Amino acid sequence: MRELGFKRLLFLVHRGQLARQTKKSYEKIFDKSVSMGLVGAGYSDYDRDYVFATVQTLNRDEHLQKYEPDAFDCIILDEYAIIGLSQEAA
C-alpha cells in the first residue's frame, strides 16, 4: 500500500474476527506510520487512515454515510465478502 501511494484504505471482509486479525497483521507491517481502526461490532474508528470493516456493517446507511464517495484511495474486498455480496443481491 505504501509503495502504491495509498493514503486511505478500506478493507472489507465477511466477519468481524477477520477484520480484527487483518488489522493486527497490517499493524505489524506498518507499525505506527498510519492510523488503523475498526468499524462495526462496537467500534467506530471512522476517521482512521486504514479502516477494517465487514460488508454487513457498511451495508447499513448509519455507517456508510460517514464517508464521502471518494473517501478512500483503495478498497480491498475479501474474496468471501464478494461472494456474500453477490448472494445478497440475488
Secondary structure, DSSP 8 states (H G I E B T S, - for coil): -TTTT-S-EEEEESSHHHHHHHHHHHHHHHTTSS-EEEEETTEE-TTSSEEEEEHHHHTSHHHHTTS-TT--SEEEE-HHHHHHHHHHH-
